[in-house]
Amino acid sequence: MAFSIGIIGAGEFAEQFVPLFQLHPDISDVAIADLIPERREDYAKRFGIERVFASADEMFNSDLDAVGIFTQRWTHGELAVKALRAGKHVYSAVPMAYSTTEIGQIIAEVRRSGLVYMMGETSYYNPAAIYGRQRQQDGGFGRLFYAEGDYVHDMDHGFYTAFQRGGGENWRGTASYPPMHYPTHSLGGVLSVTQDPITSVSCLGVEDDHPDGIFNRELSIFGNSFSNQTALFQTKSGGAVRINEMRRVGYPTHIRESRFRFFGTEAVFEQTARVSAWQTKHTYEDVSDLLQVRPTAQLTAERAAVFAADVKRVFLGGYSPLHDRSRLPQGYDAIPNGHEGSHHFLAADFVEAVITRTMPSVNAWVAARFTVPGILAHDSSLAGGERLMVPDFGDAPV
Ligand SMILES: NC(=O)c1ccc[n+]([C@@H]2O[C@H](COP(=O)([O-])OP(=O)(O)OC[C@H]3O[C@@H](n4cnc5c(N)ncnc54)[C@H](O)[C@@H]3O)[C@@H](O)[C@H]2O)c1
């Protein structure tokens, strides 16, 4: 039976998902909540939303079946726990939470309640991650013993305005969010392929020296002065993973913000901004086209113009040849997609999990494995690279 969902946070990102939930045949109603009246009213008008709430708490007290958390990145854990305790299924933008304590609470609440929790990790449906999973499943890598993931997103690529919007008057104190506390767009893509949990970490942080003075330990509400961090992780099977989380980096983030490399005993798969290759001991195959996301025919220029008027920041991306569009609801083709073709699949996964009461792709246990290692990596960099053990919440129950 169709269910209702309330979106918490009428900000920049949620507008990508409201139309997806509204169009889904298994969603009966989409509501909106924001602490700022103009923002929630703007969403209500633009998307024809009838049920409008003044806060997340007000929404938790309603009869809505599910919530989608699209609030500032440091707020997700507490809201997810409250939502689950209020009996709501939860879709949450990344990261899962700021602390391992909150993550443990989310897992405990999901286990207790049997409700669905899903983290909307966009790199999970990045074509490079899909390609890597296919090659891993068909054994092409041999033993996959080493992988790299980079989330290379410079402050100049939209982060100043994003943090100003989200942090209000104190935005300077929030823009220094520790890079390794946002590790899912790099580590998530890697682990979705290797399925090999992290056991320990040693991480180095680069002290920021940019004249804007944002990454300042005194000013930062997170006490953080690292703008770039590099972590080396050990995995359960004895392999290694290297992760870069960079906020001061000369890289064309608008072309590609998450990049991956996978090294196996039989093959290596490498991705750069424009070129991706599958290589064996004797062959080189350029797979760039396979990984390229292109707008669908349905998303014509005319249609895009309509969306441009309605939606402030248009994601035109459609799908890559690797995306299995057959499992998406009808009509998604004509809605802009974002983050390398992932938005449509994340929305569809969550709805399917609630309807069928099955574990979604990035369930609470998977989300914890994508998030917890970064939290420990940050601790390690504060301790000068000391190697720390990474707690593991285990596999999702069947
Ligand atoms: N690739 C990705 O997965 C990706 C990309 C962009 C953003 N994000 C995530 O999406 C989230 C939202 O980003 P954004 O840029 O839209 O943020 P934003 O600051 O534009 O919007 C957040 C909104 O939430 C509202 N809010 C906060 N607490 C609330 C509460 N208790 N009740 C009701 N409303 C509340 C704020 O008033 C604000 O309008 C962030 O956590 C970010 O990490 C993920």
The ligand as an SDF file (V2000), in Angstrom:
LIG
                    3D

 44 48  0  0  0  0  0  0  0  0999 V2000
   25.8150   14.0110   -2.9720 N   0  0  0  0  0  0  0  0  0  0  0  0
   25.0680   14.0810   -1.8930 C   0  0  0  0  0  0  0  0  0  0  0  0
   24.6850   13.0610   -1.3500 O   0  0  0  0  0  0  0  0  0  0  0  0
   24.7040   15.4210   -1.3030 C   0  0  0  0  0  0  0  0  0  0  0  0
   24.7760   16.5870   -2.0800 C   0  0  0  0  0  0  0  0  0  0  0  0
   24.3440   17.7870   -1.5140 C   0  0  0  0  0  0  0  0  0  0  0  0
   23.8910   17.8290   -0.2020 C   0  0  0  0  0  0  0  0  0  0  0  0
   23.8650   16.6770    0.5180 N   0  0  0  0  0  0  0  0  0  0  0  0
   23.3800   16.6870    1.9130 C   0  0  0  0  0  0  0  0  0  0  0  0
   22.0410   17.1640    1.9240 O   0  0  0  0  0  0  0  0  0  0  0  0
   21.8030   17.8710    3.1230 C   0  0  0  0  0  0  0  0  0  0  0  0
   21.0840   19.1620    2.8140 C   0  0  0  0  0  0  0  0  0  0  0  0
   21.9310   20.0060    2.0690 O   0  0  0  0  0  0  0  0  0  0  0  0
   21.4130   21.4250    1.5550 P   0  0  0  0  0  0  0  0  0  0  0  0
   22.5180   22.0260    0.7750 O   0  0  0  0  0  0  0  0  0  0  0  0
   20.0710   21.2880    0.9400 O   0  0  0  0  0  0  0  0  0  0  0  0
   21.2320   22.1850    2.9600 O   0  0  0  0  0  0  0  0  0  0  0  0
   20.4860   23.5670    3.2160 P   0  0  0  0  0  0  0  0  0  0  0  0
   21.2360   24.2370    4.3040 O   0  0  0  0  0  0  0  0  0  0  0  0
   20.2460   24.2920    1.9320 O   0  0  0  0  0  0  0  0  0  0  0  0
   19.0460   23.1310    3.7610 O   0  0  0  0  0  0  0  0  0  0  0  0
   18.8330   22.5830    5.0160 C   0  0  0  0  0  0  0  0  0  0  0  0
   17.4700   23.0710    5.5190 C   0  0  0  0  0  0  0  0  0  0  0  0
   17.0920   22.3000    6.6510 O   0  0  0  0  0  0  0  0  0  0  0  0
   16.3490   23.1560    7.5140 C   0  0  0  0  0  0  0  0  0  0  0  0
   16.3270   22.5720    8.8700 N   0  0  0  0  0  0  0  0  0  0  0  0
   17.3580   22.3440    9.7130 C   0  0  0  0  0  0  0  0  0  0  0  0
   16.9560   21.7730   10.8550 N   0  0  0  0  0  0  0  0  0  0  0  0
   15.6140   21.6160   10.7490 C   0  0  0  0  0  0  0  0  0  0  0  0
   14.6210   21.0840   11.6110 C   0  0  0  0  0  0  0  0  0  0  0  0
   14.9310   20.5830   12.8180 N   0  0  0  0  0  0  0  0  0  0  0  0
   13.3290   21.0790   11.1880 N   0  0  0  0  0  0  0  0  0  0  0  0
   13.0110   21.5700    9.9590 C   0  0  0  0  0  0  0  0  0  0  0  0
   13.9160   22.0850    9.0980 N   0  0  0  0  0  0  0  0  0  0  0  0
   15.2050   22.1170    9.4930 C   0  0  0  0  0  0  0  0  0  0  0  0
   17.1070   24.4640    7.4380 C   0  0  0  0  0  0  0  0  0  0  0  0
   16.3080   25.5480    7.8700 O   0  0  0  0  0  0  0  0  0  0  0  0
   17.4700   24.5280    5.9580 C   0  0  0  0  0  0  0  0  0  0  0  0
   16.5310   25.2550    5.1910 O   0  0  0  0  0  0  0  0  0  0  0  0
   23.1730   18.0880    3.8010 C   0  0  0  0  0  0  0  0  0  0  0  0
   23.2440   17.2650    4.9170 O   0  0  0  0  0  0  0  0  0  0  0  0
   24.1770   17.6340    2.7930 C   0  0  0  0  0  0  0  0  0  0  0  0
   25.2160   16.9220    3.4150 O   0  0  0  0  0  0  0  0  0  0  0  0
   24.2420   15.4870   -0.0020 C   0  0  0  0  0  0  0  0  0  0  0  0
  1  2  1  0
  2  3  2  0
  2  4  1  0
  4  5  1  0
  4 44  2  0
  5  6  2  0
  6  7  1  0
  7  8  2  0
  8  9  1  0
  8 44  1  0
  9 10  1  0
  9 42  1  0
 10 11  1  0
 11 12  1  0
 11 40  1  0
 12 13  1  0
 13 14  1  0
 14 15  2  0
 14 16  1  0
 14 17  1  0
 17 18  1  0
 18 19  2  0
 18 20  1  0
 18 21  1  0
 21 22  1  0
 22 23  1  0
 23 24  1  0
 23 38  1  0
 24 25  1  0
 25 26  1  0
 25 36  1  0
 26 27  1  0
 26 35  1  0
 27 28  2  0
 28 29  1  0
 29 30  1  0
 29 35  2  0
 30 31  1  0
 30 32  2  0
 32 33  1  0
 33 34  2  0
 34 35  1  0
 36 37  1  0
 36 38  1  0
 38 39  1  0
 40 41  1  0
 40 42  1  0
 42 43  1  0
M  CHG  2   8   1  16  -1
M  END
$$$$
